[in-house]
């Protein structure tokens, strides 16, 4: 799910516009965005709808390309699990295009391509095929195979990434920037009640934290490979930090007064994004980062710059 913004041409994308014309389907999209992947019965239960009504509306959303579904094994038979694809949907009436440049640039960063790190054990890295190196050895984070990582975890510390600064290249002014990742706490085995304050820093400036409720292992992640043990971390929550001219937000809730102006983005050729556990965190419960091929969302770290 690398694309977070969908731009709709109402003349060409009539099916999408029609799908969005139902309040029930809008509520379903909001539910999936807030709760993450759900099966048809769960969606019907949350919304107080008959199962047949929920299924009909989900089919319309799937046909319009607004949700994705996956058939998974259930206690009895199979179940269809649905997930939301886009964070924002923009209907453009000038889609024929009078502008020569895009209004948004989205970059997907594999989670193993960190440029700096400082971690404490328990820690480790996995590709979609196997564990990389030895578990609980910090030096493994220097292994060249880290570039294949699809899951990484540690109990203290951070990893830092350098994203390209398209604003510096084009000379355009940034309106806001988003950072999106699937995250959870980290504890030996799993524990759904294990809070952890996960913070981000942009260009060395802390921009707020999100408290993960736990380390989730009650079921297999939708994309987690079959070889990965069920007692390990299976999935996380997809969280999006948004930094604009008013402050820093996580999924629409303000968490910091740091603004786009305070990050000094125009002064640097790269945008340094650090994510980890602050030394002064009230809940230092470690963290997992899920990339492509692990968890519930088939994505790596995603940065979107809006001009």
NORZIPE-V899914 format. One record per helix or strand. SS is the DSSP state (a for helix, b for strand). FROM is the first residue (numbers start at 1). TO is the last residue. If there is no record, write none. Layout:
BEGIN
ss->SS from->FROM to->TO
ss->SS from->FROM to->TO
END
This chain:
BEGIN
ss->b from->5 to->9
ss->a from->14 to->19
ss->a from->23 to->35
ss->b from->38 to->39
ss->a from->40 to->47
ss->a from->51 to->63
ss->b from->67 to->73
ss->b from->78 to->84
ss->b from->88 to->92
ss->b from->104 to->109
ss->b from->116 to->120
ss->b from->124 to->126
ss->b from->131 to->131
ss->a from->138 to->142
ss->a from->144 to->148
ss->b from->151 to->154
ss->b from->156 to->164
ss->a from->166 to->170
ss->b from->176 to->184
ss->b from->191 to->191
ss->b from->196 to->202
ss->b from->205 to->212
ss->b from->215 to->216
ss->b from->235 to->235
ss->b from->237 to->243
ss->b from->248 to->250
ss->b from->253 to->256
ss->a from->260 to->263
ss->a from->265 to->267
ss->b from->270 to->277
ss->b from->287 to->290
ss->b from->301 to->306
END
